[in-house]
Amino acid sequence: MTTKIDCHTHIVTKEIRDEYFKRTQGFALVMGFLDKFTKNGLVDDSLNTVTDDDRLFLCPCVDIRKEIPPQLAEIEKILEKAKVVGIKIYLTYQKGRADDEKLLPVYEFCSKHNLSVTYHNGLCSLVLESDNDLEGSNAIYVKNMAEKFPDVNFIVAHMDDPRYDECINVIHKMDNMFTDFSGAYEPGTKEDDNMEWAIETFAHAINQYLDTYKQILYGTDFCPPINLSAIEEYEYTIKKIFPPDVYEDIYFNNALRAFPKLKEYIQKGC
């Protein structure tokens, strides 16, 4: 059986971790939350949760409304302790574009430390506070930075929902760009209401090119406190879209290419 690397979760507490690993096995990347998400009782103990578990790796977030260099200095202090493999930036939730000049220190930091950048792109959670800057999160702005920083990998999460076809066109043939369809099956979304429609929509975008599978990551966005509990649904979706001979790429190999720091940790047994 192929080992799975879930490249997009919010396993931010030990309780969420325990629930996740009761249902699936493998490794998972944990995306830290913005402070504004925790104002209404949502807990983020991602640092301690990841530190205590060899199966988990951290992508702390950078709040683009705050001064960025001090945040990077704090992240630098926990790089090894927390097995940091990337940085998370919450576009749409926060007004801004991936190619804004103020984010250049983030990309320079990632270049220095062999880290990747994962963005939230496209539509947001139905329950989290958002600036709703959908246009600002367009994948085309990510491509601008991918071209400027060819030694940094950039992940356009959620296939830039609902700009699925456009997203694949943007990332195609960009060796340092990847995407996923994590978070699709949130209750109340069209994708969750009609999974077969969602699968056909994802497949239409992905199948524009024969080699797109090399840039697709497995991700669930798992976080039950914000109504994201789907796991098996993503495995079903992968089976419906991709042939078995590329499962190892989708579940494992692509993640190691997208997150070179993750590859280092896994190769040395964390």
Stockholm file with secondary structure:
# STOCKHOLM 1.0

chainA/1-270         MTTKIDCHTHIVTKEIRDEYFKRTQGFALVMGFLDKFTKNGLVDDSLNTVTDDDRLFLCPCVDIRKEIPPQLAEIEKILEKAKVVGIKIYLTYQKGRADDEKLLPVYEFCSKHNLSVTYHNGLCSLVLESDNDLEGSNAIYVKNMAEKFPDVNFIVAHMDDPRYDECINVIHKMDNMFTDFSGAYEPGTKEDDNMEWAIETFAHAINQYLDTYKQILYGTDFCPPINLSAIEEYEYTIKKIFPPDVYEDIYFNNALRAFPKLKEYIQKGC
#=GR chainA/1-270 SS CCCCEEEEECCCSHHHHHHHHHHCCSEEEEECCCGGGGTTSCCCCHHHHHHTCTTEEEECEECTTSCHHHHHHHHHHTTTTTTBCEEEEEBTTBSCCTTCGGGHHHHHHHHHHTCEEEEECSSCCSSSCCCCCTGGGCHHHHHHHHHHCTTSCEEEGGGGTTCHHHHHHHHTTCTTEEECCTTTTCTTSHHHHCHHHHHHHHHHHHTTSTTGGGGBCCCCCBBGGGTBCCSHHHHHHHHHHSCGGGHHIIIIIHHHHHCHHHHHHHHTTC
#=GC SS_cons         CCCCEEEEECCCSHHHHHHHHHHCCSEEEEECCCGGGGTTSCCCCHHHHHHTCTTEEEECEECTTSCHHHHHHHHHHTTTTTTBCEEEEEBTTBSCCTTCGGGHHHHHHHHHHTCEEEEECSSCCSSSCCCCCTGGGCHHHHHHHHHHCTTSCEEEGGGGTTCHHHHHHHHTTCTTEEECCTTTTCTTSHHHHCHHHHHHHHHHHHTTSTTGGGGBCCCCCBBGGGTBCCSHHHHHHHHHHSCGGGHHIIIIIHHHHHCHHHHHHHHTTC
//
